Amino acid sequence: MTATTPNWLELEQKYDSGVYNKHQVVMVKGKNATVWDSEGNEYIDCVGGYGVANIGHCNEDVVEAIKQQAETLLVMPQTLPNDKRAEFLEELVSVLPEGMNRIFLCSTGTEAMEAAKKFAITATNGRTKFIAMKRGFSGRTLGALAFTWEPKYREPFKGVMDQNVEFITYGDIEALKAAIDENTAAVIMEPVQGEGGVRPGAVEFIQAARQLTKEKGALLILDEIQTGFCRTGKMFACEHSGVVPDGMTLAKAMAGGVPIGAFAMNAEVADRMPKGGHGTTFGGNPLAMAAGVAAIRFMKKNQLWKQAEEKGNYFMQKLREIGSPKIREVRGLGLMIGVELKEKSAPYITALEHEHHVLTLQATPLVVRFLPPLTISYEQIDQAVAAFKTVLETVEG
Ligand SMILES: *Cc1c(COP(=O)(O)O)cnc(C)c1O
């Protein structure tokens, strides 16, 4: 760094709220699955913006769409129809499961969960009980936090949290049967738990949830915020079980990196919400809509789900071939991959970044999570696996 360059790291740390555990590096540029820091070092990015960068960093189609839209119209509230919004809604519905054709637009995943919660209440005539999953993650705003299991996220705020959320063991059909009743508005789950350690849900469990919610007049809401948009080898993870939910929360990769969120639902759910019952200023803004159109078209044009499936299988195979005694399990679906160690994963994640310039993230204290852009090259996968093998051999846990 030259004397005239501001110390970005120091500035950011000085003024940030302090809630984030910041790495000692300043990231300045990205392309596909590669990112660069302010010193010009190159990294293989298996963090992928926490699962946002599915179509690669600075995807050319999205960049072009943003440039054009930025010169045309940036903001238009949802009471005033907009050409890009109409185009986006049609594009999104074209990839959603049959019957999910009504969309509430917002700007983040947690907001999509908030919408899901309100729509579930109105769709069930004011039922108030929700069933969520142990190890589940649904976001950090208070309404969504009520569905997020991790006690350390919930504890400080428990005094103002919904008490009417029952957490059951993910995969336990009997527990779900016992929990669901005439006051249940919705059952909420991720098709593959992400934050909770990368745990694919059993097909029979998701199908049973579909059946049981139907019987009790409750909604099944699938949180596809991380699993959606090709991540797991299908456009949406629910396709693995053939289950069509009543509502689906979407965000992360939907607009190629621009903030966006949505609650997708069927007409029965949508029609029960009164006019003015919900709303948001930034939802459906033309910039996000233009980016979203380009992102979804890129996924379709390149059959990105296939790439995720093939590269994911290859990646997991290579990780299993490492055969380290420190590895308890390699699991995942598509390019949503977790390696559970028999010891804390943090030292290995740090060594991967510092010594090999491979960025990965944690999911529970024991798991190393890989969420690369789905456009990652096989060569980069090989490099990431070789680096992981080396740190498993050299780092003391
Ligand atoms: C990231 C995530 C959220 C929250 O999304 P934000 O955009 O961070 O608010 C909710 N659910 C799941 C499964 C996620 O992965």
The ligand as a Tripos MOL2 file, in Angstrom:
@<TRIPOS>MOLECULE
LIG
   15    15     1     0     0
SMALL
NO_CHARGES

@<TRIPOS>ATOM
      1 C1        -29.2760  -15.8820    3.9030 C.3       1 LIG1
      2 C2        -30.4870  -16.5740    4.3530 C.ar      1 LIG1
      3 C3        -31.5770  -15.8650    4.9100 C.ar      1 LIG1
      4 C4        -31.5420  -14.3970    5.1850 C.3       1 LIG1
      5 O1        -31.3290  -13.6280    4.0480 O.3       1 LIG1
      6 P1        -30.7680  -12.1300    4.1940 P.3       1 LIG1
      7 O2        -30.7850  -11.6030    2.7740 O.co2     1 LIG1
      8 O3        -29.4160  -12.2330    4.7780 O.co2     1 LIG1
      9 O4        -31.7060  -11.3910    5.0730 O.co2     1 LIG1
     10 C5        -32.7020  -16.6010    5.2550 C.ar      1 LIG1
     11 N1        -32.7700  -17.9200    5.0440 N.ar      1 LIG1
     12 C6        -31.7490  -18.6090    4.5160 C.ar      1 LIG1
     13 C7        -31.8920  -20.0840    4.2850 C.3       1 LIG1
     14 C8        -30.5760  -17.9780    4.1530 C.ar      1 LIG1
     15 O5        -29.5480  -18.6800    3.6760 O.3       1 LIG1
@<TRIPOS>BOND
     1     1     2 1
     2     2     3 ar
     3     2    14 ar
     4     3     4 1
     5     3    10 ar
     6     4     5 1
     7     5     6 1
     8     6     7 2
     9     6     8 1
    10     6     9 1
    11    10    11 ar
    12    11    12 ar
    13    12    13 1
    14    12    14 ar
    15    14    15 1
@<TRIPOS>SUBSTRUCTURE
     1 LIG1         1 GROUP 0 **** ****
